Amino acid sequence: MKVLSTTEVRQNFSAILSAINVEPIGISKQDKEIAVVMSTQRYSELTRLEDILYGKAAELAIKEGFASNKETQDLMDSIA
């Protein structure tokens, strides 16, 4: 992932909007990464994967007796 300073982002914002269709762009301030800019398509993919991961974790918790079906469903509803 390419990382740019906040100054570079301000100076090249239009180009960055085009570049995020290829890969996410990191943003740094005072040599510390503070944010990532990505396309809405990539963001949607990541949130879908996150939902799958949470679902699998809930299934495992039920299977191993860590949580009941109701507890798991309540948790999933609260974060959805």
PDB file of N, CA, C and O in Angstrom:
ATOM      1  N   MET A   1       0.851  -1.171   0.000  1.00  0.00           N
ATOM      2  CA  MET A   1       0.000   0.000   0.000  1.00  0.00           C
ATOM      3  C   MET A   1       0.899   1.236   0.000  1.00  0.00           C
ATOM      4  O   MET A   1       1.837   1.350   0.789  1.00  0.00           O
ATOM      5  N   LYS A   2       0.592   2.122  -0.875  1.00  0.00           N
ATOM      6  CA  LYS A   2       1.306   3.392  -0.957  1.00  0.00           C
ATOM      7  C   LYS A   2       0.843   4.290   0.188  1.00  0.00           C
ATOM      8  O   LYS A   2      -0.349   4.358   0.489  1.00  0.00           O
ATOM      9  N   VAL A   3       1.792   4.977   0.822  1.00  0.00           N
ATOM     10  CA  VAL A   3       1.471   5.887   1.919  1.00  0.00           C
ATOM     11  C   VAL A   3       1.938   7.287   1.551  1.00  0.00           C
ATOM     12  O   VAL A   3       3.085   7.486   1.151  1.00  0.00           O
ATOM     13  N   LEU A   4       1.038   8.252   1.689  1.00  0.00           N
ATOM     14  CA  LEU A   4       1.334   9.643   1.369  1.00  0.00           C
ATOM     15  C   LEU A   4       1.137  10.515   2.597  1.00  0.00           C
ATOM     16  O   LEU A   4       0.357  10.184   3.490  1.00  0.00           O
ATOM     17  N   SER A   5       1.836  11.611   2.632  1.00  0.00           N
ATOM     18  CA  SER A   5       1.662  12.561   3.731  1.00  0.00           C
ATOM     19  C   SER A   5       0.369  13.345   3.522  1.00  0.00           C
ATOM     20  O   SER A   5      -0.187  13.370   2.424  1.00  0.00           O
ATOM     21  N   THR A   6      -0.092  13.973   4.574  1.00  0.00           N
ATOM     22  CA  THR A   6      -1.306  14.787   4.449  1.00  0.00           C
ATOM     23  C   THR A   6      -1.103  15.915   3.441  1.00  0.00           C
ATOM     24  O   THR A   6      -2.035  16.290   2.729  1.00  0.00           O
ATOM     25  N   THR A   7       0.097  16.447   3.381  1.00  0.00           N
ATOM     26  CA  THR A   7       0.397  17.509   2.404  1.00  0.00           C
ATOM     27  C   THR A   7       0.266  16.968   0.982  1.00  0.00           C
ATOM     28  O   THR A   7      -0.337  17.613   0.124  1.00  0.00           O
ATOM     29  N   GLU A   8       0.834  15.773   0.729  1.00  0.00           N
ATOM     30  CA  GLU A   8       0.735  15.171  -0.604  1.00  0.00           C
ATOM     31  C   GLU A   8      -0.714  14.881  -0.969  1.00  0.00           C
ATOM     32  O   GLU A   8      -1.116  15.035  -2.122  1.00  0.00           O
ATOM     33  N   VAL A   9      -1.492  14.460   0.019  1.00  0.00           N
ATOM     34  CA  VAL A   9      -2.907  14.181  -0.236  1.00  0.00           C
ATOM     35  C   VAL A   9      -3.641  15.456  -0.636  1.00  0.00           C
ATOM     36  O   VAL A   9      -4.407  15.458  -1.600  1.00  0.00           O
ATOM     37  N   ARG A  10      -3.409  16.532   0.096  1.00  0.00           N
ATOM     38  CA  ARG A  10      -4.057  17.807  -0.245  1.00  0.00           C
ATOM     39  C   ARG A  10      -3.668  18.268  -1.648  1.00  0.00           C
ATOM     40  O   ARG A  10      -4.515  18.752  -2.400  1.00  0.00           O
ATOM     41  N   GLN A  11      -2.407  18.122  -1.998  1.00  0.00           N
ATOM     42  CA  GLN A  11      -1.919  18.604  -3.295  1.00  0.00           C
ATOM     43  C   GLN A  11      -2.363  17.731  -4.462  1.00  0.00           C
ATOM     44  O   GLN A  11      -2.430  18.208  -5.594  1.00  0.00           O
ATOM     45  N   ASN A  12      -2.666  16.458  -4.205  1.00  0.00           N
ATOM     46  CA  ASN A  12      -2.971  15.510  -5.282  1.00  0.00           C
ATOM     47  C   ASN A  12      -4.295  14.795  -5.078  1.00  0.00           C
ATOM     48  O   ASN A  12      -4.442  13.639  -5.476  1.00  0.00           O
ATOM     49  N   PHE A  13      -5.246  15.458  -4.472  1.00  0.00           N
ATOM     50  CA  PHE A  13      -6.489  14.791  -4.094  1.00  0.00           C
ATOM     51  C   PHE A  13      -7.200  14.136  -5.272  1.00  0.00           C
ATOM     52  O   PHE A  13      -7.664  13.002  -5.157  1.00  0.00           O
ATOM     53  N   SER A  14      -7.290  14.823  -6.385  1.00  0.00           N
ATOM     54  CA  SER A  14      -7.975  14.270  -7.556  1.00  0.00           C
ATOM     55  C   SER A  14      -7.293  12.995  -8.051  1.00  0.00           C
ATOM     56  O   SER A  14      -7.962  12.017  -8.383  1.00  0.00           O
ATOM     57  N   ALA A  15      -5.984  13.011  -8.099  1.00  0.00           N
ATOM     58  CA  ALA A  15      -5.239  11.822  -8.537  1.00  0.00           C
ATOM     59  C   ALA A  15      -5.420  10.663  -7.560  1.00  0.00           C
ATOM     60  O   ALA A  15      -5.474   9.502  -7.963  1.00  0.00           O
ATOM     61  N   ILE A  16      -5.512  10.989  -6.286  1.00  0.00           N
ATOM     62  CA  ILE A  16      -5.704   9.950  -5.270  1.00  0.00           C
ATOM     63  C   ILE A  16      -7.066   9.289  -5.429  1.00  0.00           C
ATOM     64  O   ILE A  16      -7.194   8.075  -5.273  1.00  0.00           O
ATOM     65  N   LEU A  17      -8.073  10.079  -5.736  1.00  0.00           N
ATOM     66  CA  LEU A  17      -9.399   9.503  -5.959  1.00  0.00           C
ATOM     67  C   LEU A  17      -9.390   8.508  -7.112  1.00  0.00           C
ATOM     68  O   LEU A  17     -10.133   7.527  -7.088  1.00  0.00           O
ATOM     69  N   SER A  18      -8.566   8.748  -8.110  1.00  0.00           N
ATOM     70  CA  SER A  18      -8.426   7.789  -9.209  1.00  0.00           C
ATOM     71  C   SER A  18      -7.610   6.580  -8.776  1.00  0.00           C
ATOM     72  O   SER A  18      -7.932   5.448  -9.136  1.00  0.00           O
ATOM     73  N   ALA A  19      -6.555   6.817  -8.003  1.00  0.00           N
ATOM     74  CA  ALA A  19      -5.645   5.745  -7.594  1.00  0.00           C
ATOM     75  C   ALA A  19      -6.302   4.738  -6.656  1.00  0.00           C
ATOM     76  O   ALA A  19      -5.927   3.565  -6.662  1.00  0.00           O
ATOM     77  N   ILE A  20      -7.270   5.166  -5.853  1.00  0.00           N
ATOM     78  CA  ILE A  20      -7.873   4.235  -4.902  1.00  0.00           C
ATOM     79  C   ILE A  20      -8.711   3.157  -5.583  1.00  0.00           C
ATOM     80  O   ILE A  20      -9.103   2.182  -4.941  1.00  0.00           O
ATOM     81  N   ASN A  21      -8.986   3.319  -6.864  1.00  0.00           N
ATOM     82  CA  ASN A  21      -9.666   2.255  -7.601  1.00  0.00           C
ATOM     83  C   ASN A  21      -8.741   1.078  -7.851  1.00  0.00           C
ATOM     84  O   ASN A  21      -9.202  -0.028  -8.132  1.00  0.00           O
ATOM     85  N   VAL A  22      -7.434   1.308  -7.749  1.00  0.00           N
ATOM     86  CA  VAL A  22      -6.447   0.251  -7.944  1.00  0.00           C
ATOM     87  C   VAL A  22      -6.040  -0.366  -6.605  1.00  0.00           C
ATOM     88  O   VAL A  22      -5.970  -1.587  -6.471  1.00  0.00           O
ATOM     89  N   GLU A  23      -5.773   0.490  -5.620  1.00  0.00           N
ATOM     90  CA  GLU A  23      -5.380   0.023  -4.293  1.00  0.00           C
ATOM     91  C   GLU A  23      -5.649   1.111  -3.259  1.00  0.00           C
ATOM     92  O   GLU A  23      -5.694   2.294  -3.597  1.00  0.00           O
ATOM     93  N   PRO A  24      -5.829   0.715  -2.000  1.00  0.00           N
ATOM     94  CA  PRO A  24      -6.009   1.720  -0.946  1.00  0.00           C
ATOM     95  C   PRO A  24      -4.749   2.582  -0.810  1.00  0.00           C
ATOM     96  O   PRO A  24      -3.646   2.146  -1.137  1.00  0.00           O
ATOM     97  N   ILE A  25      -4.935   3.794  -0.327  1.00  0.00           N
ATOM     98  CA  ILE A  25      -3.825   4.727  -0.102  1.00  0.00           C
ATOM     99  C   ILE A  25      -3.782   5.063   1.387  1.00  0.00           C
ATOM    100  O   ILE A  25      -4.787   5.467   1.972  1.00  0.00           O
ATOM    101  N   GLY A  26      -2.608   4.893   1.991  1.00  0.00           N
ATOM    102  CA  GLY A  26      -2.429   5.273   3.383  1.00  0.00           C
ATOM    103  C   GLY A  26      -2.107   6.756   3.472  1.00  0.00           C
ATOM    104  O   GLY A  26      -1.531   7.338   2.553  1.00  0.00           O
ATOM    105  N   ILE A  27      -2.484   7.351   4.582  1.00  0.00           N
ATOM    106  CA  ILE A  27      -2.196   8.762   4.824  1.00  0.00           C
ATOM    107  C   ILE A  27      -1.416   8.857   6.126  1.00  0.00           C
ATOM    108  O   ILE A  27      -1.804   8.283   7.144  1.00  0.00           O
ATOM    109  N   SER A  28      -0.311   9.591   6.074  1.00  0.00           N
ATOM    110  CA  SER A  28       0.503   9.748   7.278  1.00  0.00           C
ATOM    111  C   SER A  28       0.609  11.221   7.657  1.00  0.00           C
ATOM    112  O   SER A  28       0.504  12.116   6.818  1.00  0.00           O
ATOM    113  N   LYS A  29       0.819  11.436   8.943  1.00  0.00           N
ATOM    114  CA  LYS A  29       1.025  12.773   9.471  1.00  0.00           C
ATOM    115  C   LYS A  29       2.160  12.668  10.479  1.00  0.00           C
ATOM    116  O   LYS A  29       2.091  11.890  11.430  1.00  0.00           O
ATOM    117  N   GLN A  30       3.189  13.447  10.264  1.00  0.00           N
ATOM    118  CA  GLN A  30       4.383  13.418  11.108  1.00  0.00           C
ATOM    119  C   GLN A  30       4.939  11.990  11.207  1.00  0.00           C
ATOM    120  O   GLN A  30       5.270  11.505  12.288  1.00  0.00           O
ATOM    121  N   ASP A  31       5.030  11.338  10.044  1.00  0.00           N
ATOM    122  CA  ASP A  31       5.579   9.978   9.898  1.00  0.00           C
ATOM    123  C   ASP A  31       4.795   8.897  10.642  1.00  0.00           C
ATOM    124  O   ASP A  31       5.340   7.834  10.937  1.00  0.00           O
ATOM    125  N   LYS A  32       3.540   9.154  10.944  1.00  0.00           N
ATOM    126  CA  LYS A  32       2.689   8.161  11.590  1.00  0.00           C
ATOM    127  C   LYS A  32       1.456   7.944  10.721  1.00  0.00           C
ATOM    128  O   LYS A  32       0.755   8.897  10.381  1.00  0.00           O
ATOM    129  N   GLU A  33       1.190   6.675  10.359  1.00  0.00           N
ATOM    130  CA  GLU A  33       0.012   6.390   9.546  1.00  0.00           C
ATOM    131  C   GLU A  33      -1.244   6.655  10.357  1.00  0.00           C
ATOM    132  O   GLU A  33      -1.402   6.142  11.465  1.00  0.00           O
ATOM    133  N   ILE A  34      -2.142   7.468   9.790  1.00  0.00           N
ATOM    134  CA  ILE A  34      -3.336   7.870  10.532  1.00  0.00           C
ATOM    135  C   ILE A  34      -4.649   7.459   9.866  1.00  0.00           C
ATOM    136  O   ILE A  34      -5.698   7.460  10.511  1.00  0.00           O
ATOM    137  N   ALA A  35      -4.597   7.109   8.585  1.00  0.00           N
ATOM    138  CA  ALA A  35      -5.848   6.785   7.887  1.00  0.00           C
ATOM    139  C   ALA A  35      -5.552   6.001   6.619  1.00  0.00           C
ATOM    140  O   ALA A  35      -4.415   5.929   6.154  1.00  0.00           O
ATOM    141  N   VAL A  36      -6.608   5.420   6.078  1.00  0.00           N
ATOM    142  CA  VAL A  36      -6.543   4.730   4.790  1.00  0.00           C
ATOM    143  C   VAL A  36      -7.747   5.184   3.977  1.00  0.00           C
ATOM    144  O   VAL A  36      -8.867   5.238   4.485  1.00  0.00           O
ATOM    145  N   VAL A  37      -7.508   5.510   2.716  1.00  0.00           N
ATOM    146  CA  VAL A  37      -8.584   5.873   1.797  1.00  0.00           C
ATOM    147  C   VAL A  37      -8.711   4.734   0.797  1.00  0.00           C
ATOM    148  O   VAL A  37      -7.724   4.297   0.206  1.00  0.00           O
ATOM    149  N   MET A  38      -9.949   4.255   0.615  1.00  0.00           N
ATOM    150  CA  MET A  38     -10.173   3.147  -0.321  1.00  0.00           C
ATOM    151  C   MET A  38     -11.472   3.373  -1.070  1.00  0.00           C
ATOM    152  O   MET A  38     -12.301   4.196  -0.682  1.00  0.00           O
ATOM    153  N   SER A  39     -11.629   2.633  -2.142  1.00  0.00           N
ATOM    154  CA  SER A  39     -12.857   2.752  -2.932  1.00  0.00           C
ATOM    155  C   SER A  39     -14.037   2.199  -2.136  1.00  0.00           C
ATOM    156  O   SER A  39     -13.866   1.373  -1.240  1.00  0.00           O
ATOM    157  N   THR A  40     -15.224   2.664  -2.476  1.00  0.00           N
ATOM    158  CA  THR A  40     -16.414   2.154  -1.802  1.00  0.00           C
ATOM    159  C   THR A  40     -16.612   0.670  -2.102  1.00  0.00           C
ATOM    160  O   THR A  40     -17.140  -0.065  -1.267  1.00  0.00           O
ATOM    161  N   GLN A  41     -16.195   0.229  -3.279  1.00  0.00           N
ATOM    162  CA  GLN A  41     -16.306  -1.187  -3.619  1.00  0.00           C
ATOM    163  C   GLN A  41     -15.443  -2.022  -2.674  1.00  0.00           C
ATOM    164  O   GLN A  41     -15.905  -3.035  -2.148  1.00  0.00           O
ATOM    165  N   ARG A  42     -14.200  -1.609  -2.456  1.00  0.00           N
ATOM    166  CA  ARG A  42     -13.309  -2.341  -1.552  1.00  0.00           C
ATOM    167  C   ARG A  42     -13.836  -2.296  -0.121  1.00  0.00           C
ATOM    168  O   ARG A  42     -13.774  -3.298   0.591  1.00  0.00           O
ATOM    169  N   TYR A  43     -14.347  -1.158   0.300  1.00  0.00           N
ATOM    170  CA  TYR A  43     -14.922  -1.038   1.638  1.00  0.00           C
ATOM    171  C   TYR A  43     -16.090  -2.006   1.806  1.00  0.00           C
ATOM    172  O   TYR A  43     -16.208  -2.662   2.841  1.00  0.00           O
ATOM    173  N   SER A  44     -16.938  -2.098   0.811  1.00  0.00           N
ATOM    174  CA  SER A  44     -18.076  -3.026   0.861  1.00  0.00           C
ATOM    175  C   SER A  44     -17.592  -4.469   0.954  1.00  0.00           C
ATOM    176  O   SER A  44     -18.158  -5.267   1.701  1.00  0.00           O
ATOM    177  N   GLU A  45     -16.546  -4.809   0.197  1.00  0.00           N
ATOM    178  CA  GLU A  45     -15.980  -6.159   0.261  1.00  0.00           C
ATOM    179  C   GLU A  45     -15.473  -6.462   1.668  1.00  0.00           C
ATOM    180  O   GLU A  45     -15.715  -7.545   2.201  1.00  0.00           O
ATOM    181  N   LEU A  46     -14.776  -5.510   2.263  1.00  0.00           N
ATOM    182  CA  LEU A  46     -14.220  -5.721   3.604  1.00  0.00           C
ATOM    183  C   LEU A  46     -15.313  -5.846   4.661  1.00  0.00           C
ATOM    184  O   LEU A  46     -15.207  -6.676   5.564  1.00  0.00           O
ATOM    185  N   THR A  47     -16.361  -5.030   4.558  1.00  0.00           N
ATOM    186  CA  THR A  47     -17.432  -5.139   5.549  1.00  0.00           C
ATOM    187  C   THR A  47     -18.192  -6.457   5.380  1.00  0.00           C
ATOM    188  O   THR A  47     -18.648  -7.039   6.364  1.00  0.00           O
ATOM    189  N   ARG A  48     -18.328  -6.925   4.147  1.00  0.00           N
ATOM    190  CA  ARG A  48     -18.979  -8.228   3.917  1.00  0.00           C
ATOM    191  C   ARG A  48     -18.141  -9.343   4.543  1.00  0.00           C
ATOM    192  O   ARG A  48     -18.686 -10.245   5.179  1.00  0.00           O
ATOM    193  N   LEU A  49     -16.816  -9.285   4.366  1.00  0.00           N
ATOM    194  CA  LEU A  49     -15.931 -10.280   4.971  1.00  0.00           C
ATOM    195  C   LEU A  49     -15.986 -10.214   6.500  1.00  0.00           C
ATOM    196  O   LEU A  49     -15.954 -11.242   7.177  1.00  0.00           O
ATOM    197  N   GLU A  50     -16.066  -9.014   7.023  1.00  0.00           N
ATOM    198  CA  GLU A  50     -16.177  -8.841   8.464  1.00  0.00           C
ATOM    199  C   GLU A  50     -17.465  -9.487   8.989  1.00  0.00           C
ATOM    200  O   GLU A  50     -17.452 -10.144  10.030  1.00  0.00           O
ATOM    201  N   ASP A  51     -18.567  -9.299   8.274  1.00  0.00           N
ATOM    202  CA  ASP A  51     -19.832  -9.909   8.669  1.00  0.00           C
ATOM    203  C   ASP A  51     -19.729 -11.432   8.669  1.00  0.00           C
ATOM    204  O   ASP A  51     -20.235 -12.092   9.576  1.00  0.00           O
ATOM    205  N   ILE A  52     -19.075 -11.987   7.654  1.00  0.00           N
ATOM    206  CA  ILE A  52     -18.883 -13.440   7.574  1.00  0.00           C
ATOM    207  C   ILE A  52     -18.048 -13.917   8.760  1.00  0.00           C
ATOM    208  O   ILE A  52     -18.367 -14.925   9.390  1.00  0.00           O
ATOM    209  N   LEU A  53     -16.983 -13.186   9.054  1.00  0.00           N
ATOM    210  CA  LEU A  53     -16.107 -13.555  10.163  1.00  0.00           C
ATOM    211  C   LEU A  53     -16.865 -13.549  11.488  1.00  0.00           C
ATOM    212  O   LEU A  53     -16.749 -14.493  12.270  1.00  0.00           O
ATOM    213  N   TYR A  54     -17.639 -12.496  11.748  1.00  0.00           N
ATOM    214  CA  TYR A  54     -18.432 -12.434  12.986  1.00  0.00           C
ATOM    215  C   TYR A  54     -19.439 -13.582  13.046  1.00  0.00           C
ATOM    216  O   TYR A  54     -19.660 -14.163  14.108  1.00  0.00           O
ATOM    217  N   GLY A  55     -20.042 -13.903  11.914  1.00  0.00           N
ATOM    218  CA  GLY A  55     -20.997 -15.013  11.868  1.00  0.00           C
ATOM    219  C   GLY A  55     -20.337 -16.333  12.203  1.00  0.00           C
ATOM    220  O   GLY A  55     -20.891 -17.132  12.958  1.00  0.00           O
ATOM    221  N   LYS A  56     -19.156 -16.571  11.649  1.00  0.00           N
ATOM    222  CA  LYS A  56     -18.425 -17.816  11.930  1.00  0.00           C
ATOM    223  C   LYS A  56     -17.987 -17.878  13.391  1.00  0.00           C
ATOM    224  O   LYS A  56     -18.019 -18.941  14.010  1.00  0.00           O
ATOM    225  N   ALA A  57     -17.579 -16.733  13.938  1.00  0.00           N
ATOM    226  CA  ALA A  57     -17.193 -16.691  15.353  1.00  0.00           C
ATOM    227  C   ALA A  57     -18.389 -17.014  16.237  1.00  0.00           C
ATOM    228  O   ALA A  57     -18.252 -17.708  17.245  1.00  0.00           O
ATOM    229  N   ALA A  58     -19.562 -16.513  15.862  1.00  0.00           N
ATOM    230  CA  ALA A  58     -20.781 -16.797  16.622  1.00  0.00           C
ATOM    231  C   ALA A  58     -21.129 -18.283  16.544  1.00  0.00           C
ATOM    232  O   ALA A  58     -21.498 -18.894  17.547  1.00  0.00           O
ATOM    233  N   GLU A  59     -21.010 -18.855  15.352  1.00  0.00           N
ATOM    234  CA  GLU A  59     -21.282 -20.287  15.189  1.00  0.00           C
ATOM    235  C   GLU A  59     -20.346 -21.117  16.061  1.00  0.00           C
ATOM    236  O   GLU A  59     -20.776 -22.077  16.700  1.00  0.00           O
ATOM    237  N   LEU A  60     -19.073 -20.748  16.087  1.00  0.00           N
ATOM    238  CA  LEU A  60     -18.091 -21.463  16.897  1.00  0.00           C
ATOM    239  C   LEU A  60     -18.401 -21.311  18.385  1.00  0.00           C
ATOM    240  O   LEU A  60     -18.272 -22.275  19.140  1.00  0.00           O
ATOM    241  N   ALA A  61     -18.802 -20.131  18.811  1.00  0.00           N
ATOM    242  CA  ALA A  61     -19.143 -19.912  20.220  1.00  0.00           C
ATOM    243  C   ALA A  61     -20.314 -20.790  20.635  1.00  0.00           C
ATOM    244  O   ALA A  61     -20.317 -21.350  21.731  1.00  0.00           O
ATOM    245  N   ILE A  62     -21.307 -20.910  19.763  1.00  0.00           N
ATOM    246  CA  ILE A  62     -22.463 -21.765  20.051  1.00  0.00           C
ATOM    247  C   ILE A  62     -22.019 -23.222  20.107  1.00  0.00           C
ATOM    248  O   ILE A  62     -22.361 -23.950  21.039  1.00  0.00           O
ATOM    249  N   LYS A  63     -21.255 -23.639  19.104  1.00  0.00           N
ATOM    250  CA  LYS A  63     -20.807 -25.034  19.007  1.00  0.00           C
ATOM    251  C   LYS A  63     -19.998 -25.445  20.230  1.00  0.00           C
ATOM    252  O   LYS A  63     -20.146 -26.558  20.734  1.00  0.00           O
ATOM    253  N   GLU A  64     -19.144 -24.544  20.707  1.00  0.00           N
ATOM    254  CA  GLU A  64     -18.278 -24.879  21.828  1.00  0.00           C
ATOM    255  C   GLU A  64     -18.900 -24.545  23.181  1.00  0.00           C
ATOM    256  O   GLU A  64     -18.254 -24.696  24.218  1.00  0.00           O
ATOM    257  N   GLY A  65     -20.160 -24.089  23.172  1.00  0.00           N
ATOM    258  CA  GLY A  65     -20.878 -23.856  24.413  1.00  0.00           C
ATOM    259  C   GLY A  65     -20.545 -22.551  25.118  1.00  0.00           C
ATOM    260  O   GLY A  65     -20.902 -22.368  26.282  1.00  0.00           O
ATOM    261  N   PHE A  66     -19.864 -21.640  24.428  1.00  0.00           N
ATOM    262  CA  PHE A  66     -19.530 -20.360  25.049  1.00  0.00           C
ATOM    263  C   PHE A  66     -20.716 -19.403  25.089  1.00  0.00           C
ATOM    264  O   PHE A  66     -20.768 -18.501  25.925  1.00  0.00           O
ATOM    265  N   ALA A  67     -21.659 -19.603  24.187  1.00  0.00           N
ATOM    266  CA  ALA A  67     -22.811 -18.711  24.130  1.00  0.00           C
ATOM    267  C   ALA A  67     -23.999 -19.477  23.577  1.00  0.00           C
ATOM    268  O   ALA A  67     -23.849 -20.388  22.763  1.00  0.00           O
ATOM    269  N   SER A  68     -25.186 -19.090  24.035  1.00  0.00           N
ATOM    270  CA  SER A  68     -26.402 -19.713  23.520  1.00  0.00           C
ATOM    271  C   SER A  68     -26.773 -19.066  22.183  1.00  0.00           C
ATOM    272  O   SER A  68     -26.249 -18.014  21.818  1.00  0.00           O
ATOM    273  N   ASN A  69     -27.679 -19.713  21.470  1.00  0.00           N
ATOM    274  CA  ASN A  69     -28.163 -19.142  20.207  1.00  0.00           C
ATOM    275  C   ASN A  69     -28.742 -17.750  20.438  1.00  0.00           C
ATOM    276  O   ASN A  69     -28.498 -16.839  19.647  1.00  0.00           O
ATOM    277  N   LYS A  70     -29.506 -17.577  21.515  1.00  0.00           N
ATOM    278  CA  LYS A  70     -30.122 -16.274  21.788  1.00  0.00           C
ATOM    279  C   LYS A  70     -29.070 -15.220  22.100  1.00  0.00           C
ATOM    280  O   LYS A  70     -29.150 -14.100  21.594  1.00  0.00           O
ATOM    281  N   GLU A  71     -28.085 -15.562  22.928  1.00  0.00           N
ATOM    282  CA  GLU A  71     -27.028 -14.605  23.257  1.00  0.00           C
ATOM    283  C   GLU A  71     -26.270 -14.171  22.003  1.00  0.00           C
ATOM    284  O   GLU A  71     -25.962 -12.993  21.821  1.00  0.00           O
ATOM    285  N   THR A  72     -25.983 -15.131  21.161  1.00  0.00           N
ATOM    286  CA  THR A  72     -25.259 -14.842  19.932  1.00  0.00           C
ATOM    287  C   THR A  72     -26.087 -13.969  19.005  1.00  0.00           C
ATOM    288  O   THR A  72     -25.566 -13.015  18.427  1.00  0.00           O
ATOM    289  N   GLN A  73     -27.378 -14.282  18.853  1.00  0.00           N
ATOM    290  CA  GLN A  73     -28.247 -13.494  17.984  1.00  0.00           C
ATOM    291  C   GLN A  73     -28.402 -12.072  18.518  1.00  0.00           C
ATOM    292  O   GLN A  73     -28.402 -11.112  17.747  1.00  0.00           O
ATOM    293  N   ASP A  74     -28.533 -11.939  19.844  1.00  0.00           N
ATOM    294  CA  ASP A  74     -28.640 -10.606  20.435  1.00  0.00           C
ATOM    295  C   ASP A  74     -27.374  -9.782  20.158  1.00  0.00           C
ATOM    296  O   ASP A  74     -27.451  -8.597  19.832  1.00  0.00           O
ATOM    297  N   LEU A  75     -26.223 -10.422  20.292  1.00  0.00           N
ATOM    298  CA  LEU A  75     -24.966  -9.745  20.011  1.00  0.00           C
ATOM    299  C   LEU A  75     -24.880  -9.317  18.549  1.00  0.00           C
ATOM    300  O   LEU A  75     -24.508  -8.182  18.250  1.00  0.00           O
ATOM    301  N   MET A  76     -25.223 -10.225  17.644  1.00  0.00           N
ATOM    302  CA  MET A  76     -25.170  -9.907  16.212  1.00  0.00           C
ATOM    303  C   MET A  76     -26.137  -8.769  15.875  1.00  0.00           C
ATOM    304  O   MET A  76     -25.814  -7.902  15.063  1.00  0.00           O
ATOM    305  N   ASP A  77     -27.303  -8.770  16.486  1.00  0.00           N
ATOM    306  CA  ASP A  77     -28.278  -7.692  16.246  1.00  0.00           C
ATOM    307  C   ASP A  77     -27.760  -6.355  16.754  1.00  0.00           C
ATOM    308  O   ASP A  77     -28.016  -5.314  16.150  1.00  0.00           O
ATOM    309  N   SER A  78     -27.028  -6.385  17.870  1.00  0.00           N
ATOM    310  CA  SER A  78     -26.536  -5.135  18.437  1.00  0.00           C
ATOM    311  C   SER A  78     -25.415  -4.502  17.623  1.00  0.00           C
ATOM    312  O   SER A  78     -25.209  -3.291  17.692  1.00  0.00           O
ATOM    313  N   ILE A  79     -24.683  -5.314  16.846  1.00  0.00           N
ATOM    314  CA  ILE A  79     -23.584  -4.759  16.057  1.00  0.00           C
ATOM    315  C   ILE A  79     -23.964  -4.571  14.601  1.00  0.00           C
ATOM    316  O   ILE A  79     -23.179  -4.021  13.828  1.00  0.00           O
ATOM    317  N   ALA A  80     -25.120  -5.003  14.218  1.00  0.00           N
ATOM    318  CA  ALA A  80     -25.531  -4.877  12.817  1.00  0.00           C
ATOM    319  C   ALA A  80     -26.034  -3.499  12.503  1.00  0.00           C
ATOM    320  O   ALA A  80     -26.419  -3.227  11.366  1.00  0.00           O
TER     321      ALA A  80
END
